[in-house]
Amino acid sequence: MWKDLEVCGLQKWKGWKTLVDISEFKEFKEKTGKLISLRNLSLKYLGRSIQEGRHSSVEDSLATIDLFKIRKMEMLKQCKVIL
């Protein structure tokens, strides 16, 4: 996520109130703490294949948003946005 912000020239932008990185969500990591790829998360939790053939930032973004939506409350609590 931080690399994406840097590429967009937004690494120092202060316009957001809260930033949630789904890769930090415990449920989206292996028990060892290793990150699970967005491709595998999408298949497991959304039942849809992404990143087949050409890479699409739009497809990745939509999958990320959908993953956030299905675990929104848990993620916000983990990030201490909701106490």
N, C-alpha and C positions, 0 to 999 in steps of 0.2 A: 504494500500500500504506500509506503513512504517513497519508494522509487517512482510510483505513478504520480504522486504529488510533485516530486522533483521534476519529472519530465514535463508536467503541466506548468511549471514555474510557481507552484503554490507551497513549496516547502516552508516558507516563512509567513504565509497568510494566516491571519488571526480571525478570519470571518466566521469560523464555526464555533459552536459552543461545546460540542462533544463529538469526539471522533471514536468510533467503535471499529476495531480491527477484528473481523471474524476469525482470523487465524489465531488469535489469542484465546478464543473460546475453548474451554476445556473439552467439551463434547466433540469438538472438531479436530482433536489431536489424538494420536495414538497413545496408549497407556504409558509409553516410554517418553512422551512429551514431543515426539517427532510430529511435524506438520503433515497433514493429509492434503494432497493436491486438490485444487478447486475442481478439477475434472472428476476425481473420485468422490468428493463431497456431493457434487451435483448428482451423480449417478445414485449414490446411496440414499440421500435425503430427499431429492426432488424427483428421482426416477427418470432423469433425462441426461442424455449424452451431450457433452459440449467439447469443444476443442478438437473436433474431428476434421482433419484436413487443414484448411486455412485458419489461422488465429483470428478471433474476432473480439476486440475489446468490448464491444456492445454485448455480445453473448456472455462474456465473463462478468460484466457489470450486472446484467440481469440475473444471472445465477447467484451472485453475491448478495444482491438485494433480496432475492427470494429465500436464500438461506438465513439471512438476518430476520426476515419476517416470521419464519417458522419458530425461531427461538428468541425473539425480541426481548421478552421480559427477563429471561434467564441471563442473556448477554448484558442487558442494562444493569441488572443487579450485580453481576460479576465485575463490571466496570465501575461499580459504585455510583452510577448515575441515578439509580433508584435504590434507596436504602430500605 
